[in-house]
Amino acid sequence: MKIYRKKRALTLLEIMIVIMLIGLIGSVIGVNMKRSMDEGRVFKTKRAQEQIRDILTLEVARGTPVDEVIEHRREYLDHSGLVKNGENFLKDGWNQEFVVKSDGRNGNIIVSSERLKAYEQKKRAKLGKTATPDETEEDDE
């Protein structure tokens, strides 16, 4: 005598629950990836700002006028031997051109990114914080 077992099929409700869970997990992963990408852009931008400022400041220390260094920044970066492609190096993590200027008082070079400032303001607003005077001074450097 053979015993027949009834195969149990998945119901529509079970299938819908599985699809909903897959969508929920996918959206969580997508949000985390976007946050990681933004953090990577911030890191790249901050390091590039420091390096550009340092390389151009070295050129000023050699005796080149600050205004000339700022005006021909790409050429000075290319000739420094520390940068492979000065044109690409002068772009932030969002592929926007850095703003390079002199503070006027001490002849210091300031490298800034409008997209980085906007990102940090958005992040502060999301956290419910307002910029303190110290933070705005750091953003200008």
Protein Blocks (a to p, Z undefined) as FASTA:
>chain_A
ZZddddddddfklmmmmmmmmmmmmmmmmmmmmmmmmmmmmmmmmmmmmmmmmmmmmmmm
nopafklmmmmmmmmmmmnopafblmlmmpcfkopacddddehlnopacdddfklmmmmm
mmmmmnopacdfklmmmmmZZ
